[in-house]
Structures are given as C-alpha cells and as structure tokens.
C-alpha cells in the first residue's frame, strides 16, 4: 500500500492551507477535541486510532512511498477503512464520495484510509456538517 508523509502546513500553497484550516476550525467549534493539528495535517482519533484525517497533497511537498493515487493538488479528507461499515450504515453520502483506492499515512503504514478531494469552490458548510455528524457517531470524540 502506498504511504504518504505530509510536509509542514506552511510548505503548501496558501489557498490549500486556508481551506484545510477552515474545515478544522468549523469542526473544532462543535467538537473541541476533534480535528487536531499534527505536523502537516489534522486528525480525529477514536480509541487511540486515527479515523478521519485532513491532508494537503501537492507535488514536491511531503513524501510518498509508491504511486500515490491522489490525482490533483489540493485538500483531501481521509477516512479509516476500519469505520467504513459504520459509515455505510450511518452516513452513505460520505461513503459514496470515497475513492476505492487506499493509502496509509506516516507513521502508521499499515492502517488503510480511503479518501476524497475537497472540490474547488465546494461549500465547506455542507462538508463540515457531514463530517460533524460522523464525529458525533464516535462517542469518545463527541463527549
């Protein structure tokens, strides 16, 4: 499985930083313990495992081992393959957006994530509302 180690947030194009930070702030408003900053990304953890991650991918920033299936530079939301069953039952719209391909994120090269891009011009309110609903389904995070 291809693995990705993000660069530092300030290494990415400012527009991508602004989009990812806006998503993080919106999620942190309702869930102060959710979507916390890490090196060059934001993460939601549940029972000690990362279950949702927001990253930026852009050529020549960060490091990929193998052929990274991210198609275009931009912001991506990653969802742990371990919660896909819950996602299918409780939030099919997010599941429908996920790629069939998986990647891993440094340092846990054996934990697969599926992903979808945040589209240019996409209203962030609908995306953050959907992610907020998903976070509510994770009791340890929402508490």
N, C-alpha and C positions, 0 to 999 in steps of 0.2 A: 504494500500500500504506500502511496506517495505521502510524504510528510512535509509539513511547512513550518518554518520558524519565522515569525514576523520580525520586521525591523522595529525600531522605535517609532512611536506615533509621529514625531516631528520630522521623520525622514520621508513621509508620504506627502503627496500633493495636499495643499491646504483644504481644498474642497472636500476631499475624502475624509480628512480629519474632522472637519465641521459636521459632516453627515453622521459619522460614527459617534462623535461626542454628543450630538443632538439626540440620537437614539438612546445612548447611555443615560443622559440626563432625564429624558422622559420616563425611562423605566425606573430610575432611581427615585423619582418623585413618589411613586406608589409602592416601591419596594427598596428601601434604603440599603438592604444587604444584597441586592441583585445587580448584575451587570457591573461588576467592579473592575477597575483598571488593572491590567497586568502588562508588563513590558511594552507590547505594541498592540494590545487588543483589550477587549472587555469580556468578562465571563460570568455566567451564572453557574453556581455549583449546588449540588444536591447530594447529601450524604457523602461529602468529600470528593465527589466526581464532577467534572465539568460536564454540563448537559446542554448549555447554549453558549455560543461564543460569537462575538462580533469581531471581524478582522478586516483589514485592508490588504488587498493584493495589488501590487504594481510591479512591473518588470524592474529588475535590478535593485529591488529593496527586499530585505529578508532573504531566506534561503529555502530552496525546495530540494528534497532528495527524490529524484524521479521526475516523471512527467506530470506536473501539476495540472489537474483538469479545470482550473479556473480559467475562463475564456477571456475576460476583459478586465482591465484595471478597474478597481472600484471597491466598494464596501460589500462584504458578504456576511450573511448570517449562517452559522453552522449549528446543527442540531445533532446531538449524540445519537448514534444508531440504537443505543440502549433504550431510548424513550420513544422509538417510533411506534410501538404498539399502543402506548398511551395516546400519542399524538393522533393516530388513526381513529381512535375511539372518540377523543375529546376535541380535536381541532383539525378536521380534514383540510381546511383551506391552506394551512401552513404545510401540511404533508404534501399537498398537490404541487407546491412550489419547489420542493426539494429535488435536487439532481439525483439520478440513480447511482452516480459515482460517489465514492467515499475518499476522504483524505484523513490524515492524522495530523495533529498539531503538537509541536515540540512542547514539553519533553516526553509526552506520552504517545510514542509512535505506534502503539498497539491499540489505541482507542479510536474507533472509526467514527467519523462525522459525515453526515450528508449536508448539503449546503444549497443556498440560493442567493443570487445577487440582489442587492437593493438597486432598483432600476433608477436611472437618471430621471429626476422630476417626480418620482413616486411620492405620493403624500405620506409623510412619515407618521402622521396620526394613526392611520389605519394599520400600518405595520406595528407601531409600538402598542396599540390596543390589542392586537392579536398576540404579540409576544407577552404582554402583561397578563392576558388570560391564561396563557400557557404557564407562566411563572406561578400564577395562583394555584395551578394544579400540583405544584411541588410544595407540599406543606412546610417543609423545613425552611424554605426560602421566603415564603409569603408570611410567615409568622413574625 
